[in-house]
Amino acid sequence: MIKKFIGYYKPHMKLFMLDMTCAFLAAAADLFYPMISRKIINDVIPNRQLSLLYKLVIFLVMLYIKVNI
């Protein structure tokens, strides 16, 4: 079954690898949301670091737009 699957993708291996790379990057980007949110809630807001808060919010918005386009 796997040989048959590979046979279909062999002529399009570059496109398949590009697709798998983009899927991996999108999944990795989804892992950043909770990590950055935790940092914002635990460190940035209590220490009143507004400039860092704005930078992280802009980064999250850009990441969200990039992943969902």
C-alpha positions in Angstrom: 0.0 0.0 0.0 2.8 2.4 0.8 4.6 1.5 -2.4 1.5 2.4 -4.3 1.2 5.7 -2.5 4.8 6.6 -3.2 4.3 5.6 -6.8 1.6 8.3 -7.2 3.8 11.0 -5.6 7.1 10.1 -7.3 6.6 12.5 -10.3 5.6 15.2 -7.8 8.0 14.7 -5.0 9.2 18.3 -4.9 5.6 19.5 -4.5 4.9 16.8 -1.9 8.0 17.8 0.2 7.0 21.5 -0.1 3.5 20.6 1.1 4.8 18.5 4.1 7.2 21.3 5.0 4.4 23.9 5.0 2.2 21.6 7.1 5.0 21.1 9.6 5.6 24.9 9.9 1.9 25.5 10.3 1.7 22.9 13.1 4.8 24.4 14.8 3.3 27.9 14.6 0.2 26.6 16.4 2.4 25.4 19.2 3.8 28.9 19.8 0.4 30.4 20.7 0.0 28.8 24.2 3.7 29.4 24.9 3.6 33.1 24.1 0.2 33.5 25.8 1.6 31.9 29.0 4.6 34.3 28.9 2.3 37.3 28.4 0.1 36.3 31.3 2.8 35.2 33.8 5.6 37.7 33.0 4.8 40.6 30.8 1.5 41.8 32.3 2.5 41.6 36.0 5.8 43.4 35.2 4.0 46.0 33.2 6.2 45.7 30.1 3.9 47.3 27.7 6.4 47.6 24.8 7.1 43.9 25.0 3.3 43.2 25.2 2.7 45.2 22.0 5.5 43.4 20.2 4.3 40.0 21.2 0.7 40.8 20.2 1.8 42.0 16.8 3.9 38.9 16.4 0.9 36.7 17.3 -1.3 38.5 14.9 1.2 38.2 12.1 1.7 34.5 12.8 -2.1 34.0 12.8 -2.4 35.8 9.4 0.5 33.9 7.9 -0.7 30.5 9.0 -4.3 31.0 8.0 -3.7 32.4 4.5 
